[in-house]
Each structure stands twice: as C-alpha cells, then as structure tokens.
Amino acid sequence: MLTSSKHVETLGNKAKSQSTNAAAVEAGELGDNHSHVNEEYAGVRWDKLRFSLTPTDYMYVMKCSKDEKYFSQGTLSPFGNIEMNPSSGILNYGQGLFEGLKAYRTEDGRILLFRPQQNALRMQMGAERMCMPSPTVEQFLNAVKQIVNANKSWVPPPEKGSLYIRPMLMGSGPNLGVAPATEYTFLTYASPVGNYHKGTLNLVVEEKFYRAFPGGTGGVKTIANYAPIYEREASTSNIFVVKGNLISTPATSNGTILPGVTRKSIIEIAHVLGYQVEERDVPVEELLDAEEVFLTGTAVVVNPVSSITYKGKRIEYKTGANANSTIVAQHFYAMLTGIQTGQIEDKMGWIVEIA
C-alpha cells in the first residue's frame, strides 16, 4: 500500500449564496482579483480554492423502500443536515457507497460533465455487492444534472477549479440485526474545489496495513474502504508505472483495485497515443527500476510521483521539475484536462453538456 507524506490544506466554509457577493467584496474576502465576481458566480475566493467542502445551495434526494424495486422521483432541497435513524444500515453496518465526479466551466460559458455514465454504472456494480437497490443510469444522470444546474453559480470560472459532485447511496432504514436496511436514500450534493494535491508527491510503501484484500470490497466504492486509510491517502488513487513505451497498472480483476473512471480514461488515451499498456499484478520491486510513476483519480486527476520509499530506500523519478525529456504524466494530464474543460475536441464521446 502506498501512503502519502503530504496532507491537504483545508479551506474554511465560504459564502452561502450569490447574495453574499457584495458583502464579501466589502469585507475583502474575495481578494484583489474580482474579474469573476458578478451575478453569475457565488461569493467564493476562487484563487484560494482547495479540495475541501464549501457548502452550496441545494442537494438532491430520492428514496426506495425494501418493498420497492425502483427509486421514486427525487427532489431538490436546500443543502443541510439530514435526519437518520440510530439503527440505520449505514450507521451500524457501513452499508453505503459514494461516487465522485466533476463539472467544468469552459471559456465560452458552457458547463461540462466528464463520463458520468461510468460513475452510474460503477454505483450499480457496488450496490449489487452491498445488497442495495441502485438508481438507474438515467436517474443518476438526472440527479447529477439537476444538482449542477441548481448550483450553477458555484461552478468555478475556467482554470480556477471544478464543481465536485458527490452522489451517495446508503442504507437509511432501521434494522437492528445484521441484514440489509429497510429503506435506502440516494443523496447528491456538490462543492467547488481546487487541486487535491499541490505539486508532486513523495510516497511511502506501507507494509503493515492494507486497504483491500481478495474477496473483500476493494473493487467497489463503499464508504467502509476509506476511514482505515485516513493516514494513507494515496491508497485512494490508482497507480501507473512507466518504463520506455510500456505503462503498467494493477489489474482490477481480483477485486482489490477500484476501477477508477480516470484510470480507465488514461488507459484509453495511452492506447490512442501509441503506448503499450499492461493491466496486471505489479510487484513493488518494479518501482525500483521505473522511469516515472504517477497516480490518477477524480480528485487528484493525474499526479506525478517524485519519490517512493520502500524498506528505507528512496527511489526518485522524473517529474516536470527534474527532467529534461517528455514527462508522460504531464502529457496525459494536459490531454485529459483539455477534454474535460472543452479546450481539446472530445473525439472519445466522453463529455456530457449541461443544458
């Protein structure tokens, strides 16, 4: 397991609605750059945005009882706390899943989603593993589109960040015994975010604690996977190892590796660019001889690794700061974010535009 020695600075909660813009400017909260402060944007200090929660205006909720096969029509409601039975499945037995995806604002004012269907399908896969009903792909996409439209003023200006969208599926009904919940809630909220990490990463191979194991839930995005790795944050990412024209990444077939949407996209981009890609078991020893290592994920996007320490030995890799040749991770980052933000033509059919 890879762990990161770098932690993320948090940003305090900012203004709650567009009506706070004037007060925020008067109080100096928006800094010196006011070029993006107008009726279109919420009162956020975009240049200081980090990957942390900034409450937006609305969330989206729909429910399904154990006697129903499908979720009912959802509704938008003001963002805020929710009531939960103390005996709910998610509180007592961790019966819950979440997804993460982003909305981007283009230079010409459009708002784009990146491959939301993949998140919907992954939630369905996870729900089956966790004995839960799941929204249809259409319901999932409708919820995401509604939450983005309802919080449109919170989508950051171009190149200032993105709107992170967090769909959750949880066992909300009470059940004292160890069994699936009696009711399920699908809830989606959003927050404007900046980069998850700043710069390259220095990682350590963890030899005592494990995020996942064969037969477990490492291959689905259940909430139970994350609390045990709070101090080992790089475990939330997929890893790629580069040597020459060969790019290797751990396979997802044994159920211990989450099939990341960014991971899938980078593999497809690599094939288009002529790289050889191998999805297989990657021994830690291969890191000792790698030319480059990078991580991928919705939050981290594509993040170069500067060094990895294994059994007390530190191995350093090419990054933008120390390399004279082309950096694969930087090339992939530019390609991926270019498609996500509308700067590069989407020939893959990945983009969904918010109407």
Residue pairs with C-beta under 8 A, 6 or more apart in sequence:
1 205
1 206
1 207
1 209
1 210
1 211
1 229
1 232
1 235
2 203
2 204
2 205
2 206
2 232
2 234
2 235
2 239
2 308
3 203
3 204
3 205
3 206
3 231
3 232
3 233
3 234
3 235
4 197
4 201
4 202
4 203
4 204
4 232
4 233
4 234
5 202
5 203
5 204
6 197
6 198
6 201
6 202
7 233
8 50
8 51
8 52
8 196
8 197
8 233
9 50
10 50
10 52
11 48
11 49
11 50
11 52
11 54
11 194
13 53
13 54
13 55
14 24
14 29
14 42
14 43
14 44
14 45
14 54
15 21
15 23
15 24
15 29
15 42
15 43
15 44
16 55
16 57
17 42
17 43
17 57
18 39
18 41
18 42
18 43
18 153
20 42
20 43
21 30
21 37
21 38
21 41
21 42
21 43
23 43
24 30
24 37
24 43
25 34
25 37
25 43
29 43
29 45
30 37
30 43
30 44
30 45
31 45
31 47
31 48
33 46
33 47
36 46
36 157
36 160
37 43
40 153
41 153
41 157
42 56
42 153
42 154
42 192
44 54
44 154
44 156
44 192
46 156
46 157
46 160
46 161
46 192
47 160
49 156
49 160
49 161
49 192
49 193
49 194
50 193
50 194
50 195
51 164
51 193
51 194
51 195
51 196
51 299
52 191
52 193
53 191
54 154
54 191
54 192
54 193
55 79
55 191
56 79
56 151
56 154
56 189
56 190
56 191
56 192
57 78
57 79
57 150
57 151
57 153
57 154
58 76
58 77
58 78
58 79
58 147
58 150
58 151
59 76
59 77
59 78
59 79
59 80
59 147
59 187
59 188
59 189
59 190
60 74
60 75
60 76
60 77
60 143
60 146
60 147
60 150
60 187
60 188
60 189
61 74
61 75
61 77
61 82
61 185
61 186
61 187
61 188
62 71
62 72
62 73
62 74
62 75
62 135
62 139
62 143
62 185
62 186
63 71
63 72
63 172
63 183
63 184
63 185
63 186
64 70
64 71
64 72
64 133
64 183
64 184
64 186
65 173
65 182
65 183
65 184
66 173
66 180
66 181
66 182
66 183
66 184
68 133
69 133
70 133
70 136
71 133
71 135
71 136
71 139
71 184
71 186
74 139
74 142
74 143
74 146
74 186
76 146
76 147
76 150
79 189
82 185
82 187
84 90
84 91
84 172
85 91
85 172
85 173
85 174
86 174
87 174
87 175
87 176
88 170
88 171
88 172
88 173
88 174
88 175
88 181
89 95
89 96
89 170
89 171
89 172
89 173
89 175
89 180
89 181
90 96
90 170
90 171
90 172
90 181
90 223
92 175
92 176
93 171
93 178
94 222
94 223
94 224
95 130
95 131
95 132
95 170
95 171
95 180
95 181
96 130
96 168
96 169
96 170
96 171
96 222
96 223
96 224
97 123
97 126
97 127
97 130
97 132
97 168
97 169
97 170
97 220
97 221
97 222
97 223
98 166
98 167
98 168
98 169
98 221
98 223
99 119
99 120
99 122
99 123
99 165
99 166
99 167
99 168
99 221
100 119
100 164
100 165
100 166
100 298
100 299
101 113
101 114
101 115
101 116
101 119
101 144
101 164
101 165
101 167
101 261
101 298
102 113
102 114
102 162
102 163
102 164
102 165
102 193
102 298
102 340
103 111
103 112
103 113
103 148
103 155
103 162
103 163
103 165
103 190
103 354
104 111
104 112
104 114
104 155
104 158
104 162
104 163
104 340
104 341
104 342
105 111
105 112
105 155
105 156
105 157
105 158
105 341
106 112
106 158
106 341
106 342
106 343
107 158
107 342
107 343
108 342
110 342
110 353
110 354
111 148
111 152
111 155
111 353
111 354
112 340
112 341
112 342
112 351
112 352
112 353
112 354
113 144
113 145
113 148
113 351
113 352
113 353
113 354
114 261
114 265
114 339
114 340
114 350
114 351
114 352
115 261
115 265
115 350
115 352
116 140
116 141
116 144
116 352
117 137
117 141
117 352
118 261
118 264
119 140
119 167
119 261
120 135
120 136
120 137
120 140
120 141
121 137
122 220
122 221
122 259
122 261
123 134
123 135
123 140
123 167
123 169
123 221
124 134
124 137
125 220
126 134
126 169
126 220
126 221
126 222
127 133
127 134
127 169
128 134
129 217
129 219
129 220
129 222
130 217
130 220
130 222
131 180
132 169
132 171
132 180
132 181
132 184
133 184
134 169
135 143
135 169
135 186
139 186
140 167
141 352
143 167
143 186
143 188
144 165
144 167
144 188
145 354
145 355
147 165
147 188
147 189
147 190
148 155
148 163
148 165
148 190
148 354
149 354
151 163
151 190
152 354
154 163
154 190
154 191
154 192
155 162
155 163
155 192
156 162
156 163
156 192
158 341
159 341
160 194
161 192
161 193
161 194
161 195
162 192
162 193
163 190
163 191
163 192
163 193
164 190
164 191
164 192
164 193
164 298
164 299
165 188
165 189
165 190
166 188
166 189
166 190
166 191
167 186
167 187
167 188
168 185
168 186
168 187
168 188
169 184
169 185
169 186
170 184
170 185
170 187
170 223
171 180
171 181
171 183
171 184
172 181
172 183
172 184
172 185
173 181
173 182
173 183
173 184
174 181
174 182
175 181
175 182
193 299
195 301
196 297
196 299
196 300
196 301
196 303
197 300
197 303
200 303
200 304
200 305
200 306
200 319
200 320
200 321
201 234
201 295
201 303
201 304
201 305
201 306
202 305
202 306
202 307
202 308
202 309
203 234
203 305
203 307
203 308
203 309
204 308
204 309
204 310
205 284
205 287
205 308
205 309
205 310
205 311
206 232
206 235
207 311
209 228
209 229
209 232
211 218
211 225
211 228
211 229
211 232
211 235
211 256
212 218
212 219
212 225
212 255
212 256
212 257
213 256
214 254
214 255
214 256
215 255
216 255
216 256
217 224
217 225
218 225
218 255
218 256
218 257
218 258
219 252
219 254
219 255
219 256
219 257
219 258
219 259
220 258
221 258
225 258
226 236
229 235
229 236
234 295
236 297
236 299
237 260
237 295
237 296
237 297
237 300
237 303
238 249
238 250
238 257
238 258
238 260
238 262
238 263
238 295
238 296
238 297
239 249
239 250
239 282
239 293
239 294
239 295
239 296
240 247
240 248
240 249
240 266
240 293
240 294
240 295
240 296
240 329
241 247
241 248
241 249
241 282
241 286
241 287
241 290
241 292
241 293
242 290
242 291
242 292
242 293
242 294
242 328
242 329
243 289
243 290
243 291
243 292
244 291
245 274
245 275
245 276
246 275
246 276
246 277
246 278
247 270
247 275
247 276
247 277
247 278
247 328
248 277
248 278
248 279
248 280
248 282
248 286
249 263
249 267
249 277
249 278
249 279
249 282
250 257
250 279
250 280
250 281
250 282
251 257
251 279
251 280
251 281
252 258
252 259
252 279
253 279
260 296
260 297
260 298
261 298
262 296
262 297
262 298
262 301
262 302
262 336
263 296
263 297
265 336
265 348
265 350
266 296
266 302
266 332
266 336
267 277
267 279
268 348
269 332
269 335
269 336
270 277
270 332
271 277
273 331
273 335
275 328
284 310
287 293
287 308
287 310
287 315
288 310
288 313
288 315
290 315
290 317
291 317
291 318
292 304
292 305
292 317
292 318
292 319
292 327
292 328
292 329
293 304
293 305
293 308
293 317
294 302
294 303
294 304
294 305
294 328
294 329
294 332
295 302
295 303
295 305
296 302
296 303
301 333
301 336
301 337
302 329
302 332
302 333
302 336
303 329
304 317
304 319
304 320
304 327
304 329
304 330
305 317
305 319
306 316
306 317
306 319
306 321
306 322
307 314
307 315
307 316
307 317
308 314
308 315
308 317
309 315
316 322
318 325
318 327
319 327
319 329
320 327
320 330
335 344
337 343
338 344
339 345
339 346
339 348
339 350
339 351
340 351
342 351
